[in-house]
Structure formats: structure tokens, C-alpha cells
Amino acid sequence: MKQFQISKTSMYPTLLDGDMIVVVKPKKYMYQIGDLIAYDFMNRRIVHRLIGTSEETGGELILKGDNNNTSERINEKEVLG
């Protein structure tokens, strides 16, 4: 279990700048569209919404901030919770 503070507005209005969240990575979990996923990127913790998966590229997760125009892809191994 990890706790950290939201420091950007990419998930506005769901998460606000300054909100505190607790992140738990379950041992085994089937991700569902709409889940919030935390991961590290360039020494920053990011929390974005799961909008899809890409089976043809090895099970990448496709994420997007609610307040962002673009999405990103991460490997399931990068998920913090």
C-alpha cells in the first residue's frame, strides 16, 4: 500500500490537485475499463483511467487522464496499483 498526493490536473474533476490517494496493488487482478491505474513515469507518479487494452502488443494498458486529450500505453508490469 502506498499513499501519495495528486499534483496535477490531468484527472480533473475526479481527482483534484492536492488530493491524497492510497494505492494498493492486488496480487491478481483483471483490469476493467474505467479503473484508475497508478504508475511511475520519468520519476513521477501518474494516475490515469484505463480506456482500453492492446492484446496485439503483449497486453499493454491504454490510459488517459480525464482532463487530457492524449492517451498513453504502459505495460502491466509498470502498474503500482
N, C-alpha and C positions, 0 to 999 in steps of 0.2 A: 504494500500500500504506500502510495506517495501522495503528498499534498503540495500543491503549488498555486501561485496566483496568476490569473489571466492578466496579460499586459498589453493586449492589442484589441482591436475591434472587429477582427475577421469573423467572429461568431455572433456579433450583434444581430438581433436583440436577445438571443438565447443566453449568451454569456457576455457580461459587461466587463470593461476594463477595471481591474481591481478585485473582481470576484475570486474567491478561493474555491478550489475544487480538490476532490480526493479521487485518485486514480488507482484502480485495482485491476491487475491482470489475472484473469481466471486461468486455471491450468488448461482447460479445454473449453473452447467457446466457438460457436458457429455465429459469425458476424451477420448482422441483418442490416439491410438498407435503413438508414436513419440513425444508426448507432453513432455516438460521439467517440472518436478514437484519438488517443494521445500518443504522440511520437516525438522523437528528437530530430531536429534538422538544423545543421550548422550551429551547434551549441545552443539551440533554443528549443524549448518545449512548445509543441504546437498541438492544438485540439481542433479538429475539424470533423465534419459529418461524413459518414460513409454514404456515397451516392452510387456505388457500383463495384463490381469485381471484374477482373480480366483473367479468365481461365487460360486463354491462349498465351499469356506471358508469365505463366507459373504462379498464378493465384495472387497477383497484385491487387491491392485495395485501392480504389479510386475515391479520393476525399476532396471535399470542398468546404471552405468556410461559408457560413450562411450569408455573410456580407461581402463575399469575394466574387469576382467574375470568372476566375480560372480555377481549374482543379489540379490536383497532383496525384501521383501514383507512388505508393510505397509497398515494400514487401512486408508480408505478415510478420516477419522476424523483427521488424523495426517497431512494432506496436508496444507501447508501455502499458496500455490498458484502455 
